[in-house]
Amino acid sequence: MDGNTTSIDQQWAAYQIDRKEPYTAFLFICLIIGALGNGLVIVIYALKLRGDLGQRYFIPHLAVMDLIACVSASILCLLSNFYPLSFPSDSLCRFFWYTSWSSAAISTLILLLIAIQRYLSVCKPHGPQMRGKWRHLVYGSTVGTCMLLAIPFFYLTGNIPITQVYNGRNVTAYYCSTNAGEGSWRDFETVYFIGLFIIGVSNIIVTMGFYIPIGLTIYRTFNRQSILRLHNQSNEDSVAAESSVDGAQSSEVSYSTENSAKSRKSSLTHTTSMSVHNKKNIEKRTKAKNRFTLMLMLIALIYVLSNVPSLALIVVWKDDPEFWTVSDDAHFNFLIILRRLFLVNNIVNPFLYGYFDLKFRHKVAELFGLKSKTHS
């Protein structure tokens, strides 16, 4: 009888491992790309972009938290996949839950700090800015708050027994999950997770709320630049026409008038040349600034898109405990990958830096001994 039970347990474990292969592959991809990508960002900022980072101050901190969140969450889920009957360690379970959640929370709040910093820079350039000691103070407070707020995970998570039916027999597995609290912790858990859910949704709304005026400011800036460009082109055409008229009439004026016209033409040409040069420099700096801002806006957008499905599935799952009892493997893997889609937020940023941030791209090329001609 015991041997038959053991056989059923082993068959069920093998079945669970096989049916989760697409999900396992997704986790491995997230783990490898997240570790390498964020690791590269940390190396670049440690070796090539040290010193006063200015508007890039939060980026290396974001990379560190994304690295921790991605690695800890991926390992937690992979161990759950490979040990479906019993997670290897109750203490390890609690540790990974705490680490993955606290680092992910810090990462999302850093995105809010980046949005605030960019809002002040773009929309309130002449007002107070987030610089110097204030950045250190705000970041330190964010890290400390999230680490303290995550402490209940040590009491609310652990290996919990869950019984399922397989081939007509009951199979009991010990999952690393929430709902592990006892006594008063069980009553606290519902309130706690509702609070975390509200904080998560609020952070998404507030972060995007800061980027709306930023986007409008950039749009108006592009419009002004287009109008100025047309105006400057009109002025240059007028100068060229005036110079042409001066040349046509040179035979009909006195020698002194001719010298005066040439002097005025030379002065206008020099002034125009200097003006064009200055305007090109200003336009170059403005484009770099707007490009960097667009990168940060896209990072925030991906953060929203990757977290909304996860938050929505948490609500559905808590309301319907039988939600995950899906018989179709493709449907099951689709749902569980959506549940972990927040991992995309922790792995995509290095690719955005490489595309939008020309200075970062230049430093990466420099690190690997490659040639790069453009950097901001």
LUMMARLO-377569 format. One record per residue (C-alpha): residue in three letters; x, y, z. Coordinates in steps of 0.02 Angstrom, whole numbers, plus 50000, padded with zeros to 5 digits. Layout:
AlaXYZ ...
This chain:
Met500005000050000 Asp501395012150046 Gly502355007249890 Asn500815010749784 Thr500585027749867 Thr502405031949836 Ser502205027049655 Ile500675038249635 Asp501625052749716 Gln503105050449599 Gln501965049349447 Trp501075065249499 Ala502745074149527 Ala503375068849356 Tyr501745074649278 Gln501875091749362 Ile503675093949303 Asp503245089149124 Arg501695099949109 Lys502635115349170 Glu504045114249042 Pro503535130248948 Tyr503405139649113 Thr505085132649169 Ala505885138249004 Phe505155155749031 Leu505925156449206 Phe507635150849142 Ile507595164249007 Cys507135177649135 Leu508505171649254 Ile509885171549122 Ile509405187749034 Gly509035196849196 Ala510685191749277 Leu511755195849125 Gly510855211849075 Asn510745219849246 Gly512485213549288 Leu513145222649134 Val512265238849186 Ile513055237749360 Val514795234649285 Ile514625249249163 Tyr514105261449299 Ala515425254949419 Leu516875255949294 Lys516385268349159 Leu515085280349228 Arg515675283549404 Gly515575300549488 Asp514115312649484 Leu512795303249386 Gly511575317749375 Gln509935311749299 Arg510635293949293 Tyr510835292949482 Phe509435280249510 Ile509835268949361 Pro511245258549439 His510195256749598 Leu508745250949491 Ala509875238149406 Val510435231149575 Met508645228849635 Asp508075221749468 Leu509505209149477 Ile509045203549654 Ala507175202949614 Cys507405193249453 Val508645180549522 Ser507725177349686 Ala505985175849608 Ser506605164849466 Ile507535153049583 Leu506035152149699 Cys504875147249556 Leu506125135249477 Leu506375125949642 Ser504485124749659 Asn504405117349483 Phe505785104549510 Tyr505195099449685 Pro503295098649664 Leu503055086449808 Ser503995096449938 Phe504965112649928 Pro506765109349987 Ser506725120650140 Asp505425130350238 Ser506725143550289 Leu507325145150108 Cys505525147550054 Arg505275162050175 Phe506955169750129 Phe506585169849941 Trp504845176949967 Tyr505535191050074 Thr507005194749958 Ser506035194149796 Trp504595204749861 Ser505635218049951 Ser506825220349803 Ala505385220949679 Ala504505233949788 Ile506085244549797 Ser506255243149607 Thr504485249349576 Leu504705263949697 Ile506345268649612 Leu505335270249451 Leu504215282549545 Leu505745292249606 Ile506405292849427 Ala504725299549369 Ile504745313149503 Gln506545317749463 Arg506165318849277 Tyr504575328849308 Leu505545341949407 Ser506905342649274 Val505745344049123 Cys504205352949190 Lys504955363149333 Pro506745366649275 His506885382749377 Gly506145375449537 Pro506885363949671 Gln507725348349602 Met508095331049673 Arg509985332549691 Gly511415328949811 Lys510985323249985 Trp509125323349949 Arg509315309249823 His510295298849950 Leu509015302550085 Val507505298249977 Tyr508315282349910 Gly508865276650083 Ser507125279750152 Thr506355269750009 Val507495254750039 Gly507225255150227 Thr505325256650213 Cys505165242150090 Met506295230850193 Leu505265234250349 Leu503615232550257 Ala504135215350192 Ile504515207850364 Pro502775199650378 Phe503255188250233 Phe504345178550356 Tyr502745174250452 Leu501485172950310 Thr502465161250194 Gly503155143750209 Asn502855125750154 Ile500985122550163 Pro500095105850128 Ile498955105649977 Thr497975089949927 Gln497525086449746 Val496715071749657 Tyr497775062249530 Asn497155046149445 Gly495795044549576 Arg496995045849723 Asn497365060249841 Val499125067249829 Thr499755079149964 Ala501135091249914 Tyr502015104450017 Tyr502055120749920 Cys503095136149959 Ser501695148749966 Thr500735161550068 Asn499335156650188 Ala500625148850303 Gly500285160450449 Glu499505153850610 Gly498345161450739 Ser498195180450727 Trp499345180550574 Arg497945172650471 Asp496775187050512 Phe498175199550476 Glu498625191650309 Thr497055197050216 Val497235215150273 Tyr499095214950235 Phe498935208750056 Ile497485220450020 Gly498605234650081 Leu500035228949968 Phe498845227749821 Ile498215245549849 Ile500015251849864 Gly500495243049701 Val499015250049603 Ser499275267449677 Asn501125267249629 Ile500665263049449 Ile499385277149440 Val500525290249521 Thr502035285249415 Met501075286949253 Gly500275302949320 Phe501985311249325 Tyr502385305949146 Ile500815313649071 Pro501395331849096 Ile503155326449047 Gly502495319648882 Leu501475335448851 Thr503005346348886 Ile504075336548763 Tyr502695337548632 Arg502595356448650 Thr504505357548642 Phe504535348048477 Asn503195359648408 Arg504175375248459 Gln505755368148382 Ser504845365048217 Ile504175382948213 Leu505895390348255 Arg506715379648122 Leu505525386247990 His505775404248053 Asn507675402548049 Gln507615395347873 Ser506575410347819 Asn507845422447896 Glu509305413647810 Asp508405414947642 Ser508145433647672 Val510005436147709 Ala510485426647552 Ala509275437047448 Glu509955453247521 Ser511745447947483 Ser511235444047304 Val510465461247282 Asp512025469447354 Gly513075460347223 Ala511935465347081 Gln512015483847125 Ser513885484547164 Ser514305492446995 Glu513115506847025 Val513725512647196 Ser515275521247256 Tyr516845512147317 Ser516465516347500 Thr514675509947486 Glu515325493847408 Asn516535491147554 Ser515115494547676 Ala514005481647590 Lys515405468747591 Ser515745472047775 Arg513905470447817 Lys513785454447714 Ser515295446947801 Ser514585451547972 Leu512895444147930 Thr513715428147866 His514785426348023 Thr513295429848137 Thr512235417348042 Ser513605404248053 Met513805406548241 Ser511925406348264 Val511735390148166 His513155382148264 Asn512395387048432 Lys510675381348379 Lys511365364448323 Asn512185362148494 Ile510585366848583 Glu509575355148472 Lys510805341048502 Arg510685343148691 Thr508785344448682 Lys508665328648577 Ala509785319248700 Lys508725325348846 Asn507095320748760 Arg507795303948705 Phe508285299948885 Thr506565305448947 Leu505685294648818 Met506735279948876 Leu506165282649056 Met504355284349000 Leu504475267748906 Ile505245259449060 Ala503755265549162 Leu502525259549030 Ile503275242049026 Tyr503215241949216 Val501345245149207 Leu500995232649068 Ser501985218649152 Asn501235221149325 Val499395223749286 Pro499095205449231 Ser499975199049388 Leu498935210149502 Ala497325205449412 Leu497685186749427 Ile498045188749613 Val496295196049636 Val495485182049536 Trp496505168649624 Lys496085175049799 Asp494245175649753 Asp494245158149675 Pro495395145249759 Glu495045132749618 Phe495685145049487 Trp497315135549456 Thr496495118449435 Val496585119649245 Ser496665103249149 Asp497285110148983 Asp499195111748992 Ala499325125948864 His498005136148956 Phe498835132549123 Asn500565138149063 Phe499835153748985 Leu499005158749149 Ile500505154949258 Ile501685164449143 Leu500495179349151 Arg500575177749340 Arg502485179549331 Leu502495192549192 Phe503135205349316 Leu504855197349290 Val504905205749119 Asn504985222449209 Asn506595216649294 Ile507485210949135 Val507005223248997 Asn507825239249059 Pro509615235449000 Phe508965233548823 Leu508105250448834 Tyr509705258448898 Gly510655250848752 Tyr509415257748626 Phe509005275048695 Asp510485280048803 Leu511885283548678 Lys513145287048817 Phe512795270048896 Arg512925261748726 His514595270248696 Lys515275264248864 Val514715246348828 Ala515625246848661 Glu517145254248748 Leu517115240448881 Phe517165226848748 Gly518435235948639 Leu517195240148502 Lys517045256348405 Ser515625268248444 Lys515545285548366 Thr513945292248444 His513655295748626 Ser512715308948723 
